[in-house]
Amino acid sequence: MVGDSCEHVNVYWNFPGEEQYCYRDLFVNEMGHVRRLQRNELATAIYRNNVLVHDPARNPIPEALPWIAGPAVLFRERVWH
């Protein structure tokens, strides 16, 4: 789905129209940075949200956190156990 091997990331996110956040499964291209793929802004925001919500003191500056390169797939329901 994402072009190469994928990495599972547990994220805390809500879809538009939903009232509350919950944990979702995000799969990202594991080789995105190595292959110099473009930055995926939405996947980066979803990924960073988890850190900013749960551990804001760790790194309060979003741009200091890692970013996602290339395609990503976010599932509405938990699919990874």
QUIPE-V131875 format. One record per backbone hydrogen bond with DSSP energy under -0.5 kcal/mol. NH is the residue of the N-H (numbers start at 1). CO is the residue of the C=O. Records with the same first field share a line. If there is no record, write none. Layout:
BEGIN
NH: CO / CO
END
This chain:
BEGIN
7: 28
9: 26
11: 9 / 24
13: 11 / 22
18: 15
22: 13
24: 11
25: 75
26: 9 / 24
27: 73
28: 7
29: 71
30: 5 / 28
32: 29
35: 31
36: 33
37: 32
40: 68
41: 39
44: 40
45: 41
46: 42
47: 43
48: 44
49: 45
50: 46
51: 47
52: 48
53: 49
54: 50
55: 51
58: 55
59: 55
62: 60
64: 61
65: 62
70: 38
73: 27
75: 25
81: 79
END
